[in-house]
Amino acid sequence: MQLIQSYGDKNIVLNIETKSYPDPASAGYKNNADPKKFVEVFNNIVKKYDMEDRVVLQSFDWQTLIEMKKLNPNISTSALLVHFGKNNHHGDVIVNLYVVMKRKNLHGLVV
């Protein structure tokens, strides 16, 4: 963020993706940071550099996004999703995803 500020461009938006394991069955899950603590640190850095309107936090771990919205609803979030259909190809239908995202106060979607 210091680099962006030193560049002087007030129009740059950062799309920041968390790297965590949302599935408790995943081998890496035990190494995840606590979502609440993670977003506290993230939020403090974003606010320190006055970039709340210039970052998007994206993640496959929706709990992180939910915690972000609770802490600071001014930071944009984007829920990532992998949906596998028949033969492990991306499915062509995502049922009720928009409704779920609205209920969780999440915005944006990358499939």
Residue pairs with C-beta under 8 A, 6 or more apart in sequence:
1 14
1 45
1 46
1 48
1 49
1 51
2 49
4 12
4 14
4 49
4 51
5 49
12 54
13 54
13 55
13 56
14 51
14 54
14 55
14 56
15 55
15 56
15 58
15 78
16 42
16 55
16 56
16 57
16 58
17 58
17 59
17 80
18 38
18 57
18 58
18 59
18 60
18 61
18 64
20 28
20 32
20 33
20 35
20 38
20 59
20 60
20 61
20 64
21 27
21 28
21 29
21 31
21 32
21 61
22 29
22 59
22 60
22 61
22 62
22 63
23 29
32 61
35 61
35 63
35 64
35 66
35 67
36 67
36 71
38 64
38 67
39 57
39 64
39 67
39 68
39 71
39 72
40 71
42 57
42 68
43 68
43 71
43 72
43 75
46 52
46 55
46 72
46 75
47 72
52 72
52 74
52 75
53 74
55 75
55 76
56 75
56 76
56 77
56 78
56 108
57 64
57 65
57 68
57 75
57 76
57 77
57 78
58 65
58 77
58 78
58 79
58 80
58 108
58 110
59 65
59 77
59 78
59 79
59 80
60 80
60 81
60 82
62 79
62 104
62 106
65 77
65 78
65 79
65 104
65 106
66 104
66 105
66 106
68 75
68 77
69 75
69 77
69 104
69 105
69 106
73 105
76 107
76 108
77 106
77 107
77 108
78 106
78 107
78 108
78 109
78 110
79 101
79 104
79 106
79 108
79 109
79 110
80 109
80 110
81 94
81 97
81 109
81 110
81 111
82 90
82 111
83 90
83 91
83 94
83 111
84 90
84 91
85 91
85 92
85 93
90 111
94 111
97 109
101 107
101 109
